[in-house]
């Protein structure tokens, strides 16, 4: 959130915006976006990259050829980044929202191809009995992006009663890599990495 608050949104690609990847490429590509951010002092240009050159060296010749596709710092799509981390009784360990209109809330992941206020990576997940597993039809969910809050308007007592009744689903896959993943994967707020018990 700290980084998002000071990073302007300079590109608005489909499906969220009117331009496409080929438009970005023709406008100068990712390096042109990085050059805009570097000019604002938002990148560590002395960091080494896999090219064997620093970020600064990589973007030195980048040019923004279309300031409507890659907005300039004085004309961003928004002054802050497109993502925010929300916490609350529905996502005690956090969730990630794309800042915009209509809402989808899930403990699943999203790639960027979703539309509207897509809130994903809700942690802890339903599979481990996180609060998202306890929501019922008719519950009111409060999404407050400016205050970085995501809450379900249900009393602590009611949520505790629901939690006491909750049972995990029987897994559909009990062997192979998917079973291994289910047993070892950590929550989204920890990067969804695989972790062998006792080796944390």
Backbone as JSON, one array per atom type, in Angstrom:
{
  "sequence": "XXXXXXXXXXXXXXXXXXXXXXXXXXXXXXXXXXXXXXXXXXXXXXXXXXXXXXXXXXXXXXXXXXXXXXXXXXXXXXXXXXXXXXXXXXXXXXXXXXXXXXXXXXXXXXXXXXXXXXXXXXXXXXXXXXXXXXXXXXXXXXXXXXXXXXXXXXXXXXXXXXXXXXXXXXXXXXXXXXXXXXXXXXXXXXXXXXXXXXXX",
  "N": [[0.82, -1.21, 0.0], [1.96, 1.22, 0.73], [3.79, 1.65, -1.34], [2.03, 1.65, -3.53], [0.54, 3.93, -3.01], [2.2, 6.01, -3.78], [2.78, 5.59, -6.38], [2.0, 6.35, -9.64], [-0.71, 5.42, -11.86], [-0.06, 4.61, -15.0], [-0.68, 3.21, -17.3], [-3.5, 1.74, -18.93], [-4.73, -0.97, -19.68], [-6.67, -3.27, -21.73], [-8.62, -5.85, -20.14], [-9.57, -3.76, -18.6], [-9.15, -1.19, -19.54], [-9.04, 1.04, -22.47], [-7.0, 0.4, -24.25], [-4.61, -1.86, -25.81], [-2.23, -4.64, -25.55], [-0.62, -4.58, -27.85], [-0.79, -1.9, -28.47], [0.57, -0.78, -26.32], [3.1, -1.85, -26.83], [3.72, -0.57, -29.29], [3.81, 2.02, -28.38], [6.13, 2.2, -27.01], [6.57, 0.28, -25.15], [7.17, -1.73, -22.15], [9.58, -0.76, -21.15], [9.39, 1.97, -21.72], [7.39, 2.73, -19.98], [8.66, 2.18, -17.57], [10.7, 4.06, -17.78], [9.3, 6.47, -17.5], [8.51, 6.17, -14.81], [11.01, 6.02, -13.61], [11.97, 8.58, -14.12], [10.5, 9.95, -12.3], [11.72, 9.27, -10.02], [11.03, 6.84, -8.91], [12.07, 4.33, -9.29], [14.75, 2.09, -8.58], [17.34, 2.67, -10.25], [19.91, 1.73, -10.36], [19.97, -0.94, -9.91], [20.99, -4.25, -10.69], [20.12, -6.29, -13.48], [18.76, -9.25, -15.14], [19.73, -9.0, -17.66], [22.33, -8.34, -17.5], [22.87, -5.75, -17.34], [22.2, -2.61, -15.66], [18.99, -1.41, -14.41], [18.73, 1.26, -15.15], [20.52, 1.41, -17.33], [19.23, -0.31, -19.1], [16.85, 1.06, -19.72], [17.65, 3.42, -20.79], [17.5, 4.32, -23.49], [14.8, 4.37, -23.94], [11.66, 5.53, -25.21], [8.69, 7.35, -24.88], [6.26, 7.02, -27.08], [3.58, 7.5, -27.37], [1.65, 9.36, -25.54], [-0.95, 8.96, -24.71], [-1.41, 6.28, -24.5], [0.7, 5.43, -22.85], [0.63, 7.17, -20.19], [1.85, 10.37, -19.07], [3.72, 11.61, -16.22], [2.46, 13.91, -15.29], [-0.1, 13.56, -16.1], [-1.57, 11.18, -15.24], [-3.53, 8.09, -15.32], [-4.52, 7.55, -12.83], [-3.54, 8.92, -9.67], [-2.53, 7.15, -7.89], [-1.49, 3.69, -7.46], [-2.91, 0.77, -9.16], [-3.63, -1.26, -7.46], [-4.57, -2.36, -4.15], [-4.06, -3.36, -0.75], [-6.34, -4.89, 1.3], [-7.59, -5.26, 4.6], [-9.39, -6.84, 7.29], [-12.27, -8.13, 9.12], [-13.12, -10.02, 7.34], [-10.91, -10.63, 5.87], [-8.48, -11.28, 7.56], [-5.73, -11.7, 7.24], [-5.25, -10.31, 5.0], [-6.05, -9.12, 1.63], [-6.22, -8.6, -1.92], [-7.04, -5.89, -3.96], [-8.26, -4.7, -7.09], [-8.52, -1.43, -7.87], [-11.49, -0.15, -8.72], [-14.89, -0.11, -10.31], [-17.7, -2.41, -10.05], [-18.05, -5.48, -7.86], [-16.07, -8.41, -7.07], [-15.36, -10.95, -4.89], [-12.97, -13.14, -3.72], [-11.14, -16.04, -2.59], [-9.5, -16.98, -4.38], [-7.04, -16.67, -7.06], [-6.13, -14.03, -9.33], [-5.4, -13.04, -12.7], [-5.28, -10.61, -13.92], [-6.99, -10.33, -15.95], [-9.55, -9.79, -15.23], [-12.59, -7.88, -14.66], [-13.67, -4.78, -13.14], [-14.02, -4.19, -9.54], [-12.14, -6.34, -8.46], [-11.5, -8.46, -5.91], [-9.09, -10.4, -4.69], [-7.1, -13.22, -3.52], [-7.83, -13.48, -0.86], [-7.08, -13.92, 2.48], [-7.04, -15.72, 5.57], [-7.77, -18.6, 3.46], [-10.86, -20.12, 2.28], [-10.64, -22.88, 2.3], [-9.2, -23.54, 4.55], [-10.85, -22.79, 6.52], [-11.1, -20.04, 6.74], [-12.54, -16.72, 7.27], [-13.96, -16.14, 4.88], [-15.11, -18.52, 4.18], [-17.26, -18.66, 5.8], [-19.26, -16.96, 5.1], [-22.65, -16.2, 4.35], [-25.57, -16.39, 2.23], [-27.03, -13.26, 1.74], [-25.58, -11.88, 3.66], [-23.97, -8.79, 4.43], [-21.33, -7.21, 2.85], [-18.71, -5.04, 3.44], [-16.8, -2.91, 1.55], [-14.12, -0.92, 1.73], [-12.13, 0.9, 0.14], [-10.52, 3.32, 0.3], [-9.89, 3.33, 3.05], [-8.66, 0.94, 3.26], [-10.05, -1.42, 4.03], [-11.85, -4.48, 4.53], [-14.7, -5.93, 5.34], [-17.12, -8.17, 6.76], [-20.44, -7.67, 7.63], [-21.23, -9.0, 10.15], [-21.79, -10.22, 13.39], [-19.19, -10.83, 15.84], [-19.82, -12.94, 17.5], [-21.7, -14.41, 16.01], [-20.1, -15.12, 13.83], [-18.24, -16.73, 15.16], [-19.92, -18.81, 15.95], [-20.64, -19.86, 13.48], [-18.13, -20.69, 12.63], [-17.63, -22.74, 14.43], [-19.34, -24.66, 13.49], [-18.32, -25.22, 11.03], [-17.0, -27.37, 8.53], [-14.26, -28.86, 6.87], [-14.12, -29.34, 3.3], [-14.27, -32.5, 1.63], [-11.42, -33.51, -0.1], [-11.22, -33.54, -3.68], [-9.18, -34.63, -5.11], [-6.84, -36.96, -4.15], [-4.34, -38.0, -4.47], [-1.04, -37.74, -5.97], [0.44, -34.8, -7.59], [-1.36, -32.65, -7.15], [-2.54, -33.3, -4.72], [-0.27, -33.22, -3.11], [0.36, -30.5, -3.37], [-1.95, -29.36, -2.15], [-1.58, -30.21, 0.48], [0.82, -28.96, 1.25], [0.88, -26.25, 0.54], [1.11, -22.8, 1.41], [-0.78, -20.0, 2.78], [-2.15, -17.3, 0.76], [-1.21, -14.8, 1.62], [1.31, -15.38, 2.41], [2.62, -15.9, 0.15], [1.82, -18.21, -1.12], [3.57, -20.37, -1.15], [5.21, -23.6, -1.2], [5.53, -25.5, 1.71], [7.22, -27.57, 3.87], [5.97, -29.2, 6.69], [7.25, -28.3, 9.88], [9.58, -27.28, 8.94], [9.5, -24.58, 8.79]],
  "CA": [[0.0, 0.0, 0.0], [2.85, 2.38, 0.77], [4.31, 1.84, -2.7], [0.91, 1.97, -4.41], [0.1, 5.3, -2.74], [3.07, 7.0, -4.41], [3.06, 5.17, -7.76], [0.87, 6.66, -10.51], [-1.16, 4.43, -12.83], [0.25, 5.24, -16.28], [-1.25, 2.4, -18.4], [-4.83, 1.21, -18.64], [-4.89, -1.93, -20.77], [-7.84, -4.13, -21.74], [-10.02, -5.47, -20.27], [-9.95, -2.63, -17.75], [-9.03, 0.08, -20.24], [-9.33, 1.07, -23.9], [-5.85, 0.08, -25.09], [-4.21, -3.27, -25.81], [-0.79, -4.89, -25.43], [0.08, -4.11, -29.05], [-0.7, -0.44, -28.36], [1.67, -0.53, -25.39], [4.35, -2.15, -27.53], [3.98, 0.48, -30.27], [4.06, 3.28, -27.68], [7.45, 2.17, -26.39], [6.67, -0.92, -24.32], [7.36, -1.68, -20.69], [10.72, 0.1, -20.85], [8.95, 3.36, -21.73], [6.67, 2.92, -18.71], [9.7, 2.23, -16.54], [11.41, 5.33, -17.93], [8.44, 7.48, -16.86], [8.6, 5.97, -13.36], [12.37, 6.37, -13.19], [12.08, 10.04, -14.14], [9.86, 10.44, -11.07], [12.49, 8.78, -8.87], [10.31, 5.72, -8.3], [12.77, 3.07, -9.53], [16.17, 2.01, -8.24], [17.92, 2.45, -11.57], [21.24, 1.12, -10.28], [19.84, -2.38, -9.66], [21.4, -5.13, -11.77], [19.05, -7.12, -14.01], [19.22, -10.49, -15.79], [20.37, -8.67, -18.93], [23.72, -8.02, -17.24], [22.94, -4.29, -17.24], [21.32, -2.06, -14.64], [17.7, -0.91, -14.9], [18.99, 2.53, -15.81], [21.11, 1.14, -18.63], [18.22, -0.94, -19.95], [15.79, 1.98, -20.14], [18.25, 4.69, -21.19], [17.04, 4.76, -24.8], [13.34, 4.21, -24.06], [10.93, 6.74, -25.56], [7.23, 7.25, -24.85], [5.82, 7.51, -28.38], [2.14, 7.8, -27.36], [1.31, 9.71, -24.15], [-2.31, 8.54, -24.33], [-1.29, 4.87, -24.12], [1.55, 5.51, -21.66], [0.43, 8.52, -19.7], [2.99, 11.02, -18.44], [3.55, 11.79, -14.77], [1.55, 15.01, -14.99], [-1.43, 13.22, -16.61], [-1.78, 9.74, -15.06], [-4.92, 7.62, -15.22], [-4.81, 7.85, -11.43], [-2.32, 9.32, -8.97], [-2.05, 6.02, -7.11], [-1.46, 2.43, -8.19], [-4.18, 0.11, -9.41], [-3.89, -2.3, -6.46], [-4.48, -2.03, -2.72], [-4.23, -4.5, 0.16], [-7.4, -4.63, 2.28], [-7.68, -6.19, 5.73], [-10.6, -6.68, 8.09], [-12.71, -9.41, 9.67], [-13.29, -10.97, 6.25], [-9.57, -10.97, 5.39], [-7.56, -10.89, 8.63], [-4.36, -11.73, 6.76], [-5.15, -9.47, 3.81], [-6.61, -9.42, 0.32], [-5.73, -7.65, -2.92], [-8.13, -5.36, -4.77], [-8.05, -3.81, -8.22], [-9.35, -0.28, -7.54], [-12.43, 0.32, -9.74], [-16.32, -0.18, -9.99], [-18.45, -3.58, -9.53], [-17.17, -6.24, -6.94], [-15.93, -9.86, -6.99], [-14.5, -11.26, -3.75], [-12.62, -14.55, -3.78], [-9.84, -16.42, -2.05], [-8.72, -17.42, -5.52], [-6.06, -15.75, -7.62], [-6.52, -13.51, -10.64], [-4.24, -12.77, -13.54], [-5.35, -9.27, -14.49], [-7.99, -10.33, -17.03], [-10.87, -9.59, -14.66], [-13.1, -6.52, -14.74], [-14.3, -4.26, -11.93], [-13.29, -4.26, -8.27], [-11.87, -7.74, -8.18], [-10.73, -8.64, -4.68], [-8.64, -11.78, -4.65], [-6.06, -13.59, -2.57], [-8.33, -13.3, 0.52], [-6.37, -14.83, 3.38], [-6.89, -17.11, 5.17], [-8.7, -19.09, 2.46], [-12.01, -20.92, 2.71], [-10.23, -24.28, 2.47], [-8.7, -23.74, 5.91], [-11.82, -22.24, 7.46], [-11.02, -18.59, 6.84], [-13.86, -16.08, 7.34], [-14.67, -16.18, 3.61], [-15.87, -19.78, 4.14], [-18.38, -18.55, 6.72], [-20.25, -16.02, 4.57], [-23.92, -16.8, 3.93], [-26.42, -15.58, 1.37], [-27.69, -12.15, 2.44], [-24.62, -11.12, 4.46], [-23.51, -7.53, 3.85], [-19.88, -7.07, 2.85], [-18.29, -3.65, 3.33], [-15.52, -2.72, 0.87], [-13.72, 0.47, 1.91], [-10.79, 0.96, -0.44], [-9.69, 4.4, 0.86], [-9.4, 2.97, 4.39], [-8.03, -0.38, 3.13], [-10.79, -2.33, 4.9], [-12.78, -5.44, 3.95], [-15.39, -6.51, 6.49], [-18.47, -8.69, 6.63], [-21.22, -7.07, 8.71], [-21.79, -10.08, 10.97], [-21.18, -10.09, 14.72], [-18.14, -11.79, 16.19], [-20.47, -14.11, 18.09], [-22.27, -15.2, 14.92], [-18.99, -15.71, 13.07], [-17.69, -17.81, 15.98], [-20.87, -19.93, 15.89], [-20.5, -20.44, 12.15], [-16.83, -21.35, 12.6], [-17.75, -23.98, 15.2], [-20.09, -25.62, 12.67], [-17.65, -25.4, 9.74], [-16.25, -28.59, 8.28], [-13.58, -28.78, 5.57], [-14.63, -30.2, 2.24], [-13.45, -33.65, 1.27], [-10.7, -33.19, -1.34], [-11.57, -34.33, -4.86], [-7.97, -35.32, -5.53], [-6.15, -37.41, -2.94], [-3.01, -38.5, -4.8], [-0.31, -37.01, -6.99], [0.94, -33.46, -7.33], [-2.39, -31.77, -6.59], [-2.67, -33.63, -3.3], [0.94, -32.68, -2.48], [0.18, -29.05, -3.31], [-2.97, -29.05, -1.13], [-1.03, -30.48, 1.81], [2.0, -28.17, 1.57], [0.82, -24.85, 0.15], [0.78, -21.82, 2.44], [-1.8, -19.03, 2.42], [-1.76, -16.29, -0.21], [-0.46, -13.7, 2.24], [2.69, -15.85, 2.57], [3.16, -16.16, -1.17], [1.35, -19.51, -1.61], [4.74, -21.23, -1.37], [5.1, -24.93, -0.59], [6.32, -25.54, 2.94], [7.15, -28.86, 4.55], [5.73, -28.97, 8.13], [8.41, -28.42, 10.74], [10.74, -26.63, 8.33], [9.21, -23.15, 8.63]],
  "C": [[0.86, 1.26, 0.0], [3.4, 2.69, -0.62], [3.2, 2.27, -3.64], [0.46, 3.42, -4.24], [0.95, 6.35, -3.44], [3.41, 6.66, -5.86], [1.86, 5.45, -8.66], [0.55, 5.51, -11.46], [-1.03, 5.05, -14.21], [-0.32, 4.48, -17.48], [-2.58, 1.82, -17.97], [-5.21, 0.26, -19.77], [-6.16, -2.75, -20.62], [-7.59, -5.36, -20.85], [-10.45, -4.27, -19.45], [-9.96, -1.3, -18.49], [-9.2, -0.06, -21.74], [-8.19, 0.65, -24.81], [-5.41, -1.37, -24.88], [-2.7, -3.4, -25.75], [-0.03, -4.4, -26.66], [0.2, -2.59, -29.06], [0.45, -0.05, -27.44], [3.01, -0.76, -26.08], [4.71, -1.03, -28.52], [4.3, 1.82, -29.61], [5.43, 3.32, -27.0], [7.64, 1.01, -25.44], [6.9, -0.65, -22.85], [8.53, -0.77, -20.33], [10.33, 1.58, -20.85], [8.17, 3.7, -20.47], [7.68, 3.06, -17.58], [10.47, 3.54, -16.59], [10.62, 6.46, -17.29], [8.56, 7.39, -15.34], [9.98, 6.35, -12.83], [12.56, 7.87, -13.15], [11.44, 10.68, -12.91], [10.6, 9.98, -9.82], [11.87, 7.58, -8.19], [10.96, 4.36, -8.55], [14.21, 3.19, -9.05], [16.92, 1.66, -9.52], [19.3, 1.81, -11.55], [21.19, -0.38, -10.01], [20.22, -3.18, -10.9], [20.22, -5.99, -12.19], [19.63, -8.35, -14.7], [19.86, -10.21, -17.15], [21.88, -8.45, -18.75], [23.95, -6.52, -17.16], [22.01, -3.84, -16.12], [19.99, -1.65, -15.26], [17.92, 0.38, -15.68], [19.58, 2.35, -17.2], [20.08, 0.56, -19.6], [17.22, 0.06, -20.51], [16.32, 3.3, -20.69], [17.72, 5.2, -22.53], [15.54, 4.67, -25.0], [12.67, 5.56, -24.33], [9.44, 6.46, -25.5], [6.69, 7.88, -26.14], [4.33, 7.81, -28.44], [1.7, 8.08, -25.93], [-0.15, 9.48, -23.78], [-2.32, 7.07, -23.93], [-0.45, 4.76, -22.85], [1.46, 6.95, -21.18], [1.71, 9.05, -19.06], [2.69, 11.26, -16.96], [2.59, 12.91, -14.42], [0.13, 14.75, -15.51], [-1.7, 11.73, -16.45], [-3.25, 9.37, -15.11], [-5.4, 7.8, -13.79], [-3.48, 8.13, -10.73], [-1.72, 8.19, -8.15], [-2.13, 4.76, -7.95], [-2.82, 1.77, -8.29], [-4.55, -0.94, -8.39], [-3.83, -1.73, -5.05], [-4.65, -3.31, -1.93], [-5.25, -4.1, 1.21], [-7.33, -5.69, 3.38], [-8.96, -5.9, 6.49], [-11.04, -8.05, 8.57], [-12.98, -10.45, 8.59], [-11.94, -11.45, 5.7], [-8.54, -10.57, 6.43], [-6.1, -10.84, 8.18], [-4.2, -10.98, 5.44], [-5.86, -10.01, 2.59], [-6.1, -8.35, -0.63], [-6.88, -7.21, -3.79], [-7.59, -4.56, -5.94], [-9.02, -2.66, -8.01], [-10.2, 0.13, -8.75], [-13.84, 0.02, -9.29], [-16.81, -1.5, -9.38], [-17.55, -4.56, -8.79], [-17.26, -7.74, -7.15], [-14.98, -10.1, -5.83], [-14.24, -12.76, -3.74], [-11.31, -14.81, -3.05], [-8.97, -16.99, -3.16], [-7.76, -16.36, -5.99], [-6.62, -15.17, -8.91], [-5.31, -13.0, -11.38], [-4.2, -11.35, -14.06], [-6.4, -9.19, -15.58], [-9.4, -10.12, -16.5], [-11.28, -8.12, -14.77], [-13.66, -6.1, -13.38], [-13.43, -4.42, -10.7], [-13.11, -5.71, -7.87], [-10.97, -7.84, -6.96], [-10.37, -10.11, -4.58], [-7.62, -12.0, -3.57], [-6.52, -13.39, -1.12], [-7.69, -14.37, 1.39], [-6.86, -14.64, 4.82], [-8.03, -17.58, 4.26], [-9.82, -19.92, 3.08], [-11.6, -22.36, 3.03], [-9.7, -24.57, 3.87], [-9.63, -23.1, 6.95], [-11.72, -20.75, 7.68], [-12.41, -17.97, 6.83], [-14.64, -16.11, 6.03], [-15.5, -17.46, 3.46], [-17.16, -19.68, 4.94], [-19.48, -17.61, 6.24], [-21.47, -16.77, 4.1], [-24.67, -15.83, 3.03], [-27.12, -14.5, 2.19], [-26.76, -11.36, 3.35], [-24.2, -9.86, 3.71], [-21.99, -7.47, 3.98], [-19.54, -5.6, 2.59], [-16.89, -3.59, 2.71], [-15.17, -1.24, 0.98], [-12.28, 0.61, 1.44], [-9.96, 2.11, 0.13], [-9.12, 4.07, 2.23], [-8.77, 1.58, 4.42], [-8.71, -1.43, 4.01], [-11.72, -3.22, 4.09], [-13.42, -6.2, 5.09], [-16.73, -7.1, 6.08], [-19.23, -8.21, 7.86], [-22.01, -8.15, 9.47], [-21.07, -10.02, 12.3], [-20.11, -11.16, 14.94], [-18.74, -13.08, 16.74], [-21.03, -15.03, 17.01], [-21.18, -15.86, 14.09], [-18.36, -16.88, 13.84], [-18.6, -19.03, 15.94], [-20.76, -20.64, 14.53], [-19.19, -21.23, 12.04], [-16.9, -22.7, 13.32], [-18.46, -25.07, 14.39], [-19.37, -25.98, 11.37], [-16.9, -26.72, 9.68], [-15.52, -28.45, 6.94], [-14.2, -29.73, 4.56], [-13.69, -31.39, 2.04], [-12.73, -33.32, -0.04], [-11.12, -34.11, -2.48], [-10.39, -35.16, -5.32], [-7.17, -35.69, -4.28], [-4.76, -37.98, -3.2], [-2.34, -37.57, -5.8], [0.06, -35.59, -6.57], [-0.1, -32.52, -6.74], [-2.6, -32.04, -5.11], [-1.46, -33.09, -2.52], [0.81, -31.17, -2.31], [-0.8, -28.67, -2.21], [-2.41, -29.21, 0.28], [0.05, -29.48, 2.22], [1.89, -26.68, 1.31], [0.45, -23.95, 1.33], [-0.27, -20.85, 1.91], [-1.25, -17.98, 1.46], [-0.94, -15.17, 0.38], [1.0, -14.09, 2.5], [3.3, -16.26, 1.24], [2.72, -17.47, -1.79], [2.52, -20.43, -1.97], [4.46, -22.6, -0.76], [6.05, -24.98, 0.59], [6.13, -26.88, 3.62], [6.98, -28.6, 6.05], [6.99, -29.21, 8.95], [9.66, -27.76, 10.2], [10.52, -25.14, 8.14], [10.29, -22.3, 9.25]]
}
